[in-house]
Amino acid sequence: MHAFDYATPESVADAVVMLSDHGENACVLAGGTDLIVQLRENRRRTDLVVDVKKIAELNALSYNAATGLTIGAAVPCYRIYGDAEIAAAYPGLMDAAKLVGGTGIQGRASLGGNLCNASPAGDTIPPMIVLGGEAEIAGPGGTRNVAVEDFCTAPGRTVLADGEFLVSLRFPAPAPNSGAFYRRFIPRNEMDIAVVGVGASVILSGDGSSFVSARIAIGAVAPTPLFVSEAGAALAGQPVSDESIQRAADIARDAARPISDMRGTAEYRKHLTSVLTRRVLQGAVQRAKE
């Protein structure tokens, strides 16, 4: 492991100064479950690790039925699904938060860290996209907000510029007659990384017979997690039926741009995208009706 300095700022402003002074030679540690492994294996080098866990804003976790959910970038997964009110309001997000590593990992791993790691197969990213998540970023120029679907730009790369870091994630309050669901497929005999992951959220009419709107996102089938807006748009105004759901699943399948690797062929991944999209839409519909 390459030697590096370690800092623990207690304010957003102090963290921005540290990151700005070191530029690309600094990195942020929220949970560290990805970063520490990367540093130890020399897959990543840095001169300064900025541990942001002591910053109050990055540890904030609050939910209001009217205004929605705020999750600090360093809030570990166990705190999110351990809050009964939040778990009940955002079950689609819980589907993914409970999948990040094992129980021990979930004691440190955060949704913010998962997003900033920018893995195409990051489990929490598709559900954050379909729930309309927004990232609050702090930097030398102040703060700015970026939709989660626009945050990842390539494998391991994000919109964050030198001196910037993720402060929090915000999600709107669930709409009436809405539901969300996330599911992935993994090769359990090889590794705990999704071959395909799909998230979906829906809003149904009052009687549950038709779609008002829908959002669908797919992971592990492109250089970044993909928000497939066309698939959701195809459901708007349509009856809740197997035919409508299958059309959306076909659109999601066609949007996938997978590669072939040890976990599956591109053809197999496209097939799984269709299957999982159909299943998560069915799950989201069921939750909306409940």
Number of C-alpha atoms within 10 A of each C-alpha: 13 11 10 13 10 14 14 16 18 15 14 18 14 13 24 21 16 19 23 18 13 15 16 14 15 22 24 21 20 29 26 18 19 14 19 15 13 14 16 12 12 12 10 14 17 16 16 20 20 20 20 25 20 15 20 14 20 22 19 15 20 14 18 12 13 10 12 15 20 20 25 26 31 30 25 24 24 19 17 23 21 11 13 10 13 21 15 11 18 21 19 28 26 23 21 25 23 17 18 22 15 11 13 10 17 22 16 18 26 28 30 26 23 22 26 23 17 21 20 26 24 22 33 26 35 34 33 27 26 29 29 16 21 21 26 19 20 21 22 14 9 10 13 12 15 14 16 24 22 16 22 24 16 15 15 14 16 16 15 16 13 18 21 24 24 24 24 24 25 23 19 17 17 18 13 12 19 23 28 32 31 31 23 24 16 15 13 9 6 9 10 14 20 21 25 28 32 34 34 33 28 29 24 26 18 12 8 18 15 19 25 21 18 27 26 31 27 34 29 27 27 18 20 26 31 25 24 21 16 15 25 25 17 18 23 19 15 17 17 20 13 11 11 17 23 19 16 24 27 18 19 28 23 15 20 23 16 21 17 12 9 8 17 15 14 17 13 15 24 21 17 21 31 22 17 24 31 22 21 25 29 21 21 25 26 16 18 20 18 10
